[in-house]
Amino acid sequence: MDYFFQVTLNGLMLCGLYALMAQGLALIWGVLKVVNLAHGEFIVLGAFLAWWGFGEFGWDPYLAAPLIGLVGAGLGWLVSRAVVLPLLGQHFLMTLLATFGLAIVMQSLMTLTFGSSARVTDVPYAATGFGVLGVRVPLIGAVNAVAAFSVLGLLWLFLHRTRPGKAMRAVSENQEAGRLVGIDLKKVYGLAVAVAIGLTTVSGALLSSIEPFYPFAGPPLTLKVFAIVALGGLGSMRGIVLAAALVALTESYVGAYVPEIGTGLGAAVAFILLVVVLALRPGGVAGARATAGHA
Amino acid sequence: MATEEPFLQVTDLHGGYGGLDVLQGIDIEVRPAEVVCIVGPNGSGKSTLFKAIYGLAQVTAGRVSFKGKDITGLAPEAVLHSRIGIVPQLATVFPGMTVQENLEMGMYTVRDKARVRQRIEEMLDLFPHLRDLRSRPAGVLSGGERRALEIIRALMLEPELVLMDEPSAGLSPALTAEVFERIGELNAATGLAFLLIEQNAKQGLQASHRAYVMEMGRVRHTGPSSQLLEDETVRKAFFPAAL
Protein backbone atom coordinates (compact mmCIF):
# COMPACT_ATOMS: atom_id res chain seq x y z
CA MET A 1 0.00 0.00 0.00
CA ASP A 2 2.91 2.32 0.82
CA TYR A 3 4.19 1.72 -2.70
CA PHE A 4 0.83 2.77 -4.14
CA PHE A 5 0.87 5.98 -2.07
CA GLN A 6 4.44 6.65 -3.13
CA VAL A 7 3.55 6.24 -6.80
CA THR A 8 0.47 8.46 -6.35
CA LEU A 9 2.53 11.15 -4.65
CA ASN A 10 5.12 11.04 -7.42
CA GLY A 11 2.35 11.59 -9.96
CA LEU A 12 0.70 14.38 -8.01
CA MET A 13 3.98 16.24 -7.64
CA LEU A 14 4.23 16.40 -11.43
CA CYS A 15 0.68 17.70 -11.85
CA GLY A 16 1.53 21.36 -11.20
CA LEU A 17 4.44 21.29 -13.64
CA TYR A 18 2.34 19.69 -16.38
CA ALA A 19 -0.44 22.22 -15.79
CA LEU A 20 2.07 25.08 -16.01
CA MET A 21 3.57 23.62 -19.19
CA ALA A 22 0.07 23.46 -20.70
CA GLN A 23 -1.12 26.90 -19.63
CA GLY A 24 0.99 28.78 -22.16
CA LEU A 25 -0.40 26.76 -25.07
CA ALA A 26 -3.93 27.22 -23.74
CA LEU A 27 -3.48 30.97 -23.35
CA ILE A 28 -2.31 31.48 -26.94
CA TRP A 29 -5.06 29.22 -28.22
CA GLY A 30 -7.70 30.93 -26.09
CA VAL A 31 -6.82 34.52 -26.99
CA LEU A 32 -5.48 34.23 -30.55
CA LYS A 33 -7.00 30.89 -31.65
CA VAL A 34 -3.51 29.87 -32.76
CA VAL A 35 -1.85 26.52 -32.03
CA ASN A 36 1.81 27.17 -31.26
CA LEU A 37 3.72 24.20 -32.65
CA ALA A 38 6.95 25.62 -31.18
CA HIS A 39 5.55 25.33 -27.65
CA GLY A 40 7.75 22.37 -26.66
CA GLU A 41 10.83 24.20 -27.95
CA PHE A 42 10.12 27.09 -25.57
CA ILE A 43 9.90 24.58 -22.69
CA VAL A 44 13.27 23.16 -23.75
CA LEU A 45 14.72 26.67 -24.12
CA GLY A 46 13.66 27.47 -20.54
CA ALA A 47 15.32 24.24 -19.39
CA PHE A 48 18.55 25.08 -21.22
CA LEU A 49 18.60 28.62 -19.79
CA ALA A 50 18.21 27.18 -16.27
CA TRP A 51 20.94 24.60 -16.93
CA TRP A 52 23.25 27.26 -18.36
CA GLY A 53 22.61 29.69 -15.48
CA PHE A 54 23.34 26.93 -12.96
CA GLY A 55 26.49 25.76 -14.74
CA GLU A 56 27.90 29.23 -15.46
CA PHE A 57 26.88 31.22 -12.40
CA GLY A 58 25.62 28.66 -9.90
CA TRP A 59 22.08 30.07 -10.07
CA ASP A 60 19.52 27.77 -8.55
CA PRO A 61 16.96 27.02 -11.33
CA TYR A 62 14.01 27.77 -9.03
CA LEU A 63 15.42 31.15 -8.01
CA ALA A 64 16.41 31.93 -11.60
CA ALA A 65 12.95 30.99 -12.92
CA PRO A 66 11.48 34.54 -12.69
CA LEU A 67 14.41 35.92 -14.71
CA ILE A 68 14.04 33.11 -17.25
CA GLY A 69 10.33 33.94 -17.42
CA LEU A 70 11.12 37.57 -18.22
CA VAL A 71 13.52 36.53 -20.98
CA GLY A 72 10.81 34.21 -22.31
CA ALA A 73 8.21 36.99 -22.18
CA GLY A 74 10.51 39.27 -24.18
CA LEU A 75 11.05 36.55 -26.76
CA GLY A 76 7.31 35.93 -26.81
CA TRP A 77 6.63 39.57 -27.57
CA LEU A 78 9.15 39.45 -30.44
CA VAL A 79 7.58 36.24 -31.77
CA SER A 80 4.13 37.81 -31.64
CA ARG A 81 5.32 40.82 -33.67
CA ALA A 82 7.49 38.93 -36.15
CA VAL A 83 5.66 35.63 -36.64
CA VAL A 84 2.12 35.50 -35.27
CA LEU A 85 0.45 38.91 -35.71
CA PRO A 86 1.35 39.33 -39.41
CA LEU A 87 -0.41 36.03 -40.13
CA LEU A 88 -3.59 36.55 -38.11
CA GLY A 89 -6.69 36.68 -40.25
CA GLN A 90 -5.13 34.38 -42.84
CA HIS A 91 -5.83 30.64 -43.14
CA PHE A 92 -5.06 28.85 -39.87
CA LEU A 93 -2.50 26.67 -41.67
CA MET A 94 -0.29 29.75 -42.07
CA THR A 95 0.25 30.13 -38.33
CA LEU A 96 0.68 26.36 -37.96
CA LEU A 97 3.39 26.39 -40.64
CA ALA A 98 5.03 29.50 -39.22
CA THR A 99 5.24 28.10 -35.67
CA PHE A 100 6.41 24.74 -37.09
CA GLY A 101 9.19 26.62 -38.90
CA LEU A 102 10.01 28.48 -35.70
CA ALA A 103 10.32 25.13 -33.88
CA ILE A 104 12.87 23.89 -36.43
CA VAL A 105 14.88 27.11 -36.21
CA MET A 106 14.88 26.92 -32.41
CA GLN A 107 16.00 23.27 -32.44
CA SER A 108 18.91 24.15 -34.70
CA LEU A 109 19.92 27.20 -32.69
CA MET A 110 19.77 25.28 -29.40
CA THR A 111 21.90 22.49 -30.91
CA LEU A 112 24.46 25.03 -32.08
CA THR A 113 24.49 26.83 -28.73
CA PHE A 114 24.19 24.03 -26.19
CA GLY A 115 25.15 20.89 -28.13
CA SER A 116 22.94 17.90 -28.88
CA SER A 117 23.55 15.87 -25.69
CA ALA A 118 20.84 15.27 -23.11
CA ARG A 119 21.25 17.50 -20.04
CA VAL A 120 19.81 17.79 -16.59
CA THR A 121 20.40 20.57 -14.07
CA ASP A 122 22.14 18.68 -11.32
CA VAL A 123 21.11 20.65 -8.24
CA PRO A 124 22.84 19.55 -4.99
CA TYR A 125 19.54 18.69 -3.28
CA ALA A 126 18.38 16.40 -6.11
CA ALA A 127 18.60 13.29 -3.94
CA THR A 128 17.35 14.91 -0.71
CA GLY A 129 13.98 14.05 0.71
CA PHE A 130 11.95 13.58 3.85
CA GLY A 131 9.44 11.06 5.09
CA VAL A 132 5.76 11.68 5.80
CA LEU A 133 3.47 8.85 6.99
CA GLY A 134 5.75 6.22 5.53
CA VAL A 135 6.02 7.91 2.15
CA ARG A 136 9.24 9.52 0.95
CA VAL A 137 8.78 13.05 -0.34
CA PRO A 138 11.64 14.07 -2.65
CA LEU A 139 12.56 17.68 -1.85
CA ILE A 140 12.93 18.59 -5.50
CA GLY A 141 9.47 17.24 -6.30
CA ALA A 142 7.91 19.20 -3.45
CA VAL A 143 9.73 22.41 -4.44
CA ASN A 144 8.66 21.85 -8.03
CA ALA A 145 5.01 21.42 -7.09
CA VAL A 146 5.00 24.49 -4.81
CA ALA A 147 6.73 26.60 -7.46
CA ALA A 148 4.40 25.47 -10.26
CA PHE A 149 1.21 26.03 -8.27
CA SER A 150 2.51 29.41 -7.08
CA VAL A 151 3.03 30.52 -10.68
CA LEU A 152 -0.42 29.20 -11.63
CA GLY A 153 -1.89 31.15 -8.70
CA LEU A 154 -0.16 34.32 -9.86
CA LEU A 155 -1.49 33.74 -13.35
CA TRP A 156 -5.02 33.35 -11.97
CA LEU A 157 -4.64 36.62 -10.08
CA PHE A 158 -3.32 38.34 -13.20
CA LEU A 159 -6.24 37.11 -15.32
CA HIS A 160 -8.93 37.89 -12.73
CA ARG A 161 -7.68 40.95 -10.88
CA THR A 162 -5.83 43.11 -13.40
CA ARG A 163 -7.10 45.22 -16.29
CA PRO A 164 -4.90 43.60 -18.99
CA GLY A 165 -5.69 40.14 -17.61
CA LYS A 166 -9.42 40.80 -17.81
CA ALA A 167 -8.97 42.14 -21.34
CA MET A 168 -7.26 38.87 -22.29
CA ARG A 169 -10.17 36.87 -20.86
CA ALA A 170 -12.69 39.11 -22.60
CA VAL A 171 -10.99 38.77 -25.99
CA SER A 172 -10.69 35.01 -25.57
CA GLU A 173 -14.45 34.83 -24.95
CA ASN A 174 -15.68 37.18 -27.65
CA GLN A 175 -13.29 39.05 -29.92
CA GLU A 176 -15.93 41.21 -31.59
CA ALA A 177 -17.39 42.24 -28.24
CA GLY A 178 -13.84 43.00 -27.09
CA ARG A 179 -13.45 45.47 -29.95
CA LEU A 180 -16.83 46.99 -29.15
CA VAL A 181 -15.72 47.87 -25.62
CA GLY A 182 -12.54 49.49 -26.92
CA ILE A 183 -9.93 46.77 -26.40
CA ASP A 184 -6.92 47.10 -28.71
CA LEU A 185 -6.74 43.53 -30.00
CA LYS A 186 -3.16 43.76 -31.24
CA LYS A 187 -1.89 44.87 -27.84
CA VAL A 188 -3.79 42.07 -26.11
CA TYR A 189 -2.51 39.50 -28.61
CA GLY A 190 1.08 40.64 -28.07
CA LEU A 191 0.66 40.56 -24.30
CA ALA A 192 -0.96 37.11 -24.39
CA VAL A 193 1.91 35.62 -26.39
CA ALA A 194 4.48 37.30 -24.11
CA VAL A 195 2.79 35.99 -20.93
CA ALA A 196 2.29 32.54 -22.45
CA ILE A 197 5.91 32.14 -23.58
CA GLY A 198 7.12 33.56 -20.26
CA LEU A 199 5.12 30.90 -18.39
CA THR A 200 6.34 28.23 -20.76
CA THR A 201 10.02 29.03 -20.26
CA VAL A 202 9.43 29.05 -16.47
CA SER A 203 7.95 25.56 -16.77
CA GLY A 204 11.10 24.57 -18.67
CA ALA A 205 13.26 25.91 -15.85
CA LEU A 206 11.27 23.79 -13.38
CA LEU A 207 11.55 20.74 -15.63
CA SER A 208 15.31 21.07 -16.05
CA SER A 209 16.28 19.48 -12.73
CA ILE A 210 13.82 16.58 -12.77
CA GLU A 211 13.92 15.30 -16.33
CA PRO A 212 16.65 15.10 -19.00
CA PHE A 213 16.19 17.38 -22.00
CA TYR A 214 17.91 17.95 -25.33
CA PRO A 215 17.36 20.30 -28.30
CA PHE A 216 14.96 17.91 -30.05
CA ALA A 217 12.85 17.14 -26.97
CA GLY A 218 10.28 19.79 -27.97
CA PRO A 219 7.88 17.89 -30.30
CA PRO A 220 6.92 15.12 -27.80
CA LEU A 221 6.43 17.81 -25.14
CA THR A 222 4.19 19.80 -27.51
CA LEU A 223 2.15 16.65 -28.18
CA LYS A 224 1.77 15.84 -24.48
CA VAL A 225 0.84 19.41 -23.61
CA PHE A 226 -1.62 19.60 -26.50
CA ALA A 227 -3.33 16.47 -25.18
CA ILE A 228 -3.52 17.99 -21.67
CA VAL A 229 -5.05 21.22 -23.02
CA ALA A 230 -7.60 19.30 -25.10
CA LEU A 231 -8.38 17.02 -22.13
CA GLY A 232 -8.89 20.04 -19.93
CA GLY A 233 -11.48 21.54 -22.25
CA LEU A 234 -9.38 23.86 -24.46
CA GLY A 235 -8.71 26.74 -22.14
CA SER A 236 -10.18 26.11 -18.72
CA MET A 237 -7.51 26.60 -16.03
CA ARG A 238 -9.32 24.27 -13.62
CA GLY A 239 -9.77 21.76 -16.44
CA ILE A 240 -6.09 21.94 -17.31
CA VAL A 241 -5.04 21.24 -13.71
CA LEU A 242 -7.42 18.26 -13.58
CA ALA A 243 -6.18 16.99 -16.95
CA ALA A 244 -2.55 17.47 -15.88
CA ALA A 245 -3.25 15.46 -12.72
CA LEU A 246 -4.89 12.72 -14.78
CA VAL A 247 -1.95 12.50 -17.19
CA ALA A 248 0.72 12.72 -14.45
CA LEU A 249 -0.96 10.06 -12.30
CA THR A 250 -1.55 7.73 -15.24
CA GLU A 251 2.07 8.09 -16.33
CA SER A 252 3.21 7.39 -12.78
CA TYR A 253 0.99 4.29 -12.43
CA VAL A 254 1.93 2.93 -15.84
CA GLY A 255 5.63 3.49 -15.08
CA ALA A 256 5.36 1.72 -11.73
CA TYR A 257 2.98 -1.13 -12.50
CA VAL A 258 3.67 -1.82 -16.18
CA PRO A 259 7.46 -1.71 -16.24
CA GLU A 260 7.49 -3.14 -19.79
CA ILE A 261 6.14 0.24 -20.92
CA GLY A 262 7.87 2.41 -18.34
CA THR A 263 7.69 6.20 -18.28
CA GLY A 264 9.04 6.83 -21.75
CA LEU A 265 5.66 6.94 -23.48
CA GLY A 266 4.23 10.02 -21.81
CA ALA A 267 2.74 11.52 -24.96
CA ALA A 268 1.18 8.18 -25.94
CA VAL A 269 -0.41 7.83 -22.49
CA ALA A 270 -1.75 11.37 -22.74
CA PHE A 271 -3.30 10.74 -26.15
CA ILE A 272 -4.88 7.42 -25.10
CA LEU A 273 -6.42 9.31 -22.17
CA LEU A 274 -7.53 12.05 -24.56
CA VAL A 275 -9.38 9.59 -26.79
CA VAL A 276 -11.05 7.89 -23.81
CA VAL A 277 -12.05 11.11 -22.04
CA LEU A 278 -13.31 12.89 -25.15
CA ALA A 279 -15.40 9.84 -26.04
CA LEU A 280 -17.08 10.11 -22.63
CA ARG A 281 -17.00 13.91 -22.16
CA PRO A 282 -16.62 15.85 -25.42
CA GLY A 283 -16.07 19.11 -23.49
CA GLY A 284 -13.02 17.69 -21.68
CA VAL A 285 -12.67 16.84 -17.99
CA ALA A 286 -14.13 20.18 -16.91
CA GLY A 287 -16.55 20.50 -19.81
CA ALA A 288 -15.45 24.08 -20.30
CA ARG A 289 -15.49 26.65 -23.08
CA ALA A 290 -12.43 27.82 -25.02
CA THR A 291 -11.40 30.85 -23.02
CA ALA A 292 -8.30 32.15 -21.30
CA GLY A 293 -8.18 31.21 -17.67
CA HIS A 294 -11.89 30.60 -17.35
CA ALA A 295 -11.89 29.13 -13.85
CA MET B 1 -37.86 66.18 -29.59
CA ALA B 2 -35.00 68.43 -30.56
CA THR B 3 -34.67 70.07 -33.97
CA GLU B 4 -30.99 70.99 -33.88
CA GLU B 5 -28.39 70.16 -36.53
CA PRO B 6 -27.84 66.43 -37.11
CA PHE B 7 -25.75 64.52 -34.59
CA LEU B 8 -25.20 61.51 -36.79
CA GLN B 9 -25.34 62.03 -40.51
CA VAL B 10 -25.07 59.24 -43.05
CA THR B 11 -24.79 60.51 -46.62
CA ASP B 12 -25.16 58.41 -49.78
CA LEU B 13 -23.63 55.38 -48.08
CA HIS B 14 -22.73 52.33 -50.14
CA GLY B 15 -21.15 49.27 -48.60
CA GLY B 16 -21.41 45.66 -47.54
CA TYR B 17 -19.16 42.63 -47.38
CA GLY B 18 -16.56 41.15 -49.71
CA GLY B 19 -17.02 43.75 -52.43
CA LEU B 20 -20.80 43.26 -52.58
CA ASP B 21 -22.72 46.48 -51.91
CA VAL B 22 -25.68 45.64 -49.70
CA LEU B 23 -26.28 49.34 -49.05
CA GLN B 24 -27.27 51.26 -52.17
CA GLY B 25 -26.95 54.92 -51.17
CA ILE B 26 -28.38 55.42 -47.70
CA ASP B 27 -29.15 58.87 -46.30
CA ILE B 28 -30.20 59.07 -42.67
CA GLU B 29 -29.69 61.45 -39.78
CA VAL B 30 -30.19 61.50 -36.04
CA ARG B 31 -30.52 64.81 -34.20
CA PRO B 32 -29.59 65.41 -30.56
CA ALA B 33 -32.04 63.90 -28.04
CA GLU B 34 -33.88 62.07 -30.79
CA VAL B 35 -34.97 58.43 -30.91
CA VAL B 36 -34.84 57.22 -34.49
CA CYS B 37 -35.86 53.76 -35.61
CA ILE B 38 -35.00 51.86 -38.77
CA VAL B 39 -37.52 49.23 -39.75
CA GLY B 40 -37.76 46.95 -42.75
CA PRO B 41 -38.00 43.33 -43.78
CA ASN B 42 -35.24 40.77 -43.26
CA GLY B 43 -32.38 41.30 -45.71
CA SER B 44 -33.15 44.97 -46.24
CA GLY B 45 -29.67 45.95 -45.01
CA LYS B 46 -30.53 47.34 -41.58
CA SER B 47 -27.81 45.48 -39.66
CA THR B 48 -25.29 46.09 -42.45
CA LEU B 49 -25.99 49.81 -42.15
CA PHE B 50 -25.18 49.63 -38.42
CA LYS B 51 -22.02 47.68 -39.03
CA ALA B 52 -20.97 50.17 -41.70
CA ILE B 53 -21.46 53.00 -39.19
CA TYR B 54 -19.26 51.38 -36.54
CA GLY B 55 -16.63 49.93 -38.79
CA LEU B 56 -17.43 46.24 -39.02
CA ALA B 57 -18.75 46.36 -42.59
CA GLN B 58 -16.96 47.77 -45.60
CA VAL B 59 -17.89 51.27 -46.82
CA THR B 60 -17.31 51.67 -50.56
CA ALA B 61 -18.75 55.17 -51.00
CA GLY B 62 -20.47 57.88 -49.01
CA ARG B 63 -19.82 59.43 -45.63
CA VAL B 64 -20.66 58.93 -41.97
CA SER B 65 -20.18 61.87 -39.63
CA PHE B 66 -20.89 62.40 -35.95
CA LYS B 67 -21.14 65.96 -34.63
CA GLY B 68 -19.50 67.15 -37.82
CA LYS B 69 -16.51 64.81 -37.52
CA ASP B 70 -15.93 62.28 -40.29
CA ILE B 71 -16.04 58.77 -38.77
CA THR B 72 -16.40 56.87 -42.06
CA GLY B 73 -14.70 53.48 -41.85
CA LEU B 74 -13.31 54.01 -38.34
CA ALA B 75 -12.76 50.85 -36.28
CA PRO B 76 -15.28 50.17 -33.47
CA GLU B 77 -12.83 51.26 -30.75
CA ALA B 78 -12.42 54.64 -32.48
CA VAL B 79 -16.18 55.02 -32.90
CA LEU B 80 -16.55 54.43 -29.14
CA HIS B 81 -14.16 57.29 -28.46
CA SER B 82 -16.53 59.53 -30.41
CA ARG B 83 -19.07 58.80 -27.66
CA ILE B 84 -21.24 56.42 -29.61
CA GLY B 85 -22.45 53.35 -27.69
CA ILE B 86 -22.99 50.13 -29.60
CA VAL B 87 -25.37 47.25 -28.83
CA PRO B 88 -25.11 44.74 -31.69
CA GLN B 89 -27.71 42.15 -32.55
CA LEU B 90 -25.65 39.08 -31.72
CA ALA B 91 -24.87 38.08 -28.14
CA THR B 92 -21.89 40.10 -27.02
CA VAL B 93 -21.64 39.44 -23.31
CA PHE B 94 -18.46 37.78 -22.04
CA PRO B 95 -20.04 34.55 -20.76
CA GLY B 96 -17.26 33.42 -18.42
CA MET B 97 -17.00 36.84 -16.77
CA THR B 98 -19.35 38.01 -14.05
CA VAL B 99 -22.00 40.68 -14.57
CA GLN B 100 -19.78 43.07 -12.60
CA GLU B 101 -16.75 42.26 -14.79
CA ASN B 102 -18.82 42.68 -17.96
CA LEU B 103 -19.81 46.14 -16.80
CA GLU B 104 -16.21 46.96 -15.91
CA MET B 105 -15.24 46.00 -19.46
CA GLY B 106 -17.80 48.53 -20.70
CA MET B 107 -15.50 51.18 -19.25
CA TYR B 108 -12.29 49.43 -20.26
CA THR B 109 -10.85 52.65 -21.64
CA VAL B 110 -11.30 54.48 -18.29
CA ARG B 111 -8.65 53.92 -15.61
CA ASP B 112 -10.39 55.76 -12.75
CA LYS B 113 -11.63 52.81 -10.66
CA ALA B 114 -13.84 54.93 -8.40
CA ARG B 115 -15.58 56.41 -11.43
CA VAL B 116 -16.10 52.93 -12.89
CA ARG B 117 -17.62 51.65 -9.62
CA GLN B 118 -19.93 54.66 -9.40
CA ARG B 119 -21.05 54.25 -13.01
CA ILE B 120 -21.76 50.53 -12.46
CA GLU B 121 -24.12 51.42 -9.59
CA GLU B 122 -25.85 54.03 -11.78
CA MET B 123 -26.30 51.51 -14.57
CA LEU B 124 -27.59 48.80 -12.24
CA ASP B 125 -30.30 51.24 -11.16
CA LEU B 126 -31.68 51.01 -14.71
CA PHE B 127 -32.20 47.23 -14.47
CA PRO B 128 -32.24 46.57 -10.71
CA HIS B 129 -32.77 42.82 -11.05
CA LEU B 130 -29.21 42.59 -12.44
CA ARG B 131 -27.90 43.94 -9.13
CA ASP B 132 -28.56 40.60 -7.41
CA LEU B 133 -26.81 38.77 -10.23
CA ARG B 134 -23.66 40.85 -10.31
CA SER B 135 -21.34 38.06 -9.13
CA ARG B 136 -22.78 35.47 -11.47
CA PRO B 137 -21.13 34.61 -14.79
CA ALA B 138 -23.00 36.28 -17.64
CA GLY B 139 -23.18 32.88 -19.34
CA VAL B 140 -25.79 31.66 -16.84
CA LEU B 141 -28.13 34.65 -17.31
CA SER B 142 -31.39 34.33 -19.24
CA GLY B 143 -31.60 35.84 -22.74
CA GLY B 144 -33.41 38.88 -21.40
CA GLU B 145 -30.92 39.45 -18.61
CA ARG B 146 -28.06 39.21 -21.09
CA ARG B 147 -29.72 41.77 -23.36
CA ALA B 148 -30.21 44.12 -20.43
CA LEU B 149 -26.54 43.65 -19.52
CA GLU B 150 -25.44 44.44 -23.07
CA ILE B 151 -27.52 47.60 -23.05
CA ILE B 152 -26.19 48.99 -19.78
CA ARG B 153 -22.64 47.97 -20.70
CA ALA B 154 -22.97 50.12 -23.83
CA LEU B 155 -24.09 53.02 -21.62
CA MET B 156 -21.10 52.75 -19.27
CA LEU B 157 -18.99 55.22 -21.27
CA GLU B 158 -21.73 57.85 -21.12
CA PRO B 159 -22.35 57.94 -24.87
CA GLU B 160 -24.28 60.75 -26.54
CA LEU B 161 -25.78 58.39 -29.10
CA VAL B 162 -26.53 54.68 -28.78
CA LEU B 163 -26.82 52.38 -31.79
CA MET B 164 -29.02 49.47 -30.80
CA ASP B 165 -29.66 46.56 -33.13
CA GLU B 166 -32.92 44.76 -32.29
CA PRO B 167 -33.47 45.77 -28.66
CA SER B 168 -36.25 43.19 -28.42
CA ALA B 169 -34.27 40.25 -29.86
CA GLY B 170 -34.72 37.18 -27.69
CA LEU B 171 -36.74 39.03 -25.05
CA SER B 172 -40.09 38.15 -23.53
CA PRO B 173 -42.88 40.68 -24.25
CA ALA B 174 -42.64 41.94 -20.66
CA LEU B 175 -38.91 42.51 -20.86
CA THR B 176 -39.22 44.05 -24.33
CA ALA B 177 -41.67 46.55 -22.89
CA GLU B 178 -39.24 47.22 -20.02
CA VAL B 179 -36.35 47.81 -22.44
CA PHE B 180 -38.36 50.30 -24.53
CA GLU B 181 -39.58 51.97 -21.35
CA ARG B 182 -35.97 52.46 -20.20
CA ILE B 183 -34.99 53.82 -23.62
CA GLY B 184 -37.82 56.36 -23.36
CA GLU B 185 -36.87 57.28 -19.78
CA LEU B 186 -33.20 57.73 -20.61
CA ASN B 187 -34.02 59.83 -23.64
CA ALA B 188 -36.42 62.02 -21.69
CA ALA B 189 -34.22 62.37 -18.61
CA THR B 190 -30.78 62.79 -20.15
CA GLY B 191 -31.37 63.67 -23.79
CA LEU B 192 -29.48 60.55 -24.86
CA ALA B 193 -30.12 59.93 -28.57
CA PHE B 194 -30.87 56.45 -29.91
CA LEU B 195 -30.72 54.92 -33.35
CA LEU B 196 -32.63 51.65 -33.19
CA ILE B 197 -33.11 48.80 -35.60
CA GLU B 198 -36.26 46.92 -34.81
CA GLN B 199 -37.83 43.89 -36.44
CA ASN B 200 -41.03 44.49 -34.53
CA ALA B 201 -42.09 47.50 -36.60
CA LYS B 202 -45.04 48.53 -34.44
CA GLN B 203 -42.98 48.55 -31.26
CA GLY B 204 -40.09 50.35 -32.94
CA LEU B 205 -42.32 53.05 -34.38
CA GLN B 206 -44.16 53.52 -31.10
CA ALA B 207 -40.86 53.97 -29.24
CA SER B 208 -39.30 56.48 -31.64
CA HIS B 209 -39.73 60.06 -32.80
CA ARG B 210 -38.80 59.46 -36.42
CA ALA B 211 -38.24 56.39 -38.55
CA TYR B 212 -36.80 55.15 -41.80
CA VAL B 213 -38.26 52.21 -43.70
CA MET B 214 -35.56 50.26 -45.55
CA GLU B 215 -35.92 47.78 -48.39
CA MET B 216 -33.26 46.22 -50.65
CA GLY B 217 -30.49 48.41 -49.26
CA ARG B 218 -32.35 51.69 -49.79
CA VAL B 219 -34.52 53.99 -47.68
CA ARG B 220 -38.05 53.76 -49.12
CA HIS B 221 -39.94 55.95 -46.65
CA THR B 222 -39.11 58.34 -43.87
CA GLY B 223 -40.99 60.63 -41.55
CA PRO B 224 -42.31 61.01 -38.02
CA SER B 225 -42.98 57.56 -36.57
CA SER B 226 -46.55 58.48 -35.66
CA GLN B 227 -47.28 59.30 -39.31
CA LEU B 228 -45.63 56.13 -40.61
CA LEU B 229 -47.71 54.12 -38.15
CA GLU B 230 -50.84 55.55 -39.75
CA ASP B 231 -49.62 55.52 -43.37
CA GLU B 232 -51.71 52.96 -45.22
CA THR B 233 -49.16 52.43 -48.05
CA VAL B 234 -46.32 51.79 -45.64
CA ARG B 235 -48.42 49.50 -43.48
CA LYS B 236 -49.61 47.35 -46.35
CA ALA B 237 -46.25 47.16 -48.09
CA PHE B 238 -43.92 46.60 -45.18
CA PHE B 239 -45.58 45.32 -42.05
CA PRO B 240 -49.17 44.25 -42.57
CA ALA B 241 -48.92 41.45 -40.01
CA ALA B 242 -47.21 43.54 -37.38
CA LEU B 243 -49.76 46.32 -37.33
Interface residues (C-beta under 8 A of the other chain):
Chain A: R163 K166 A167 R169 A170 E173 N174 E176 A177 R179 L180 V181 G182 I183 D184 R289 T291 H294
Chain B: Y54 L56 A75 P76 E77 L80 H81 I86 P88 L90 T92 V93 F94 P95 G96 M97 E101 E104 M105 G106 Y108 T109 R111 G139 R153 L157
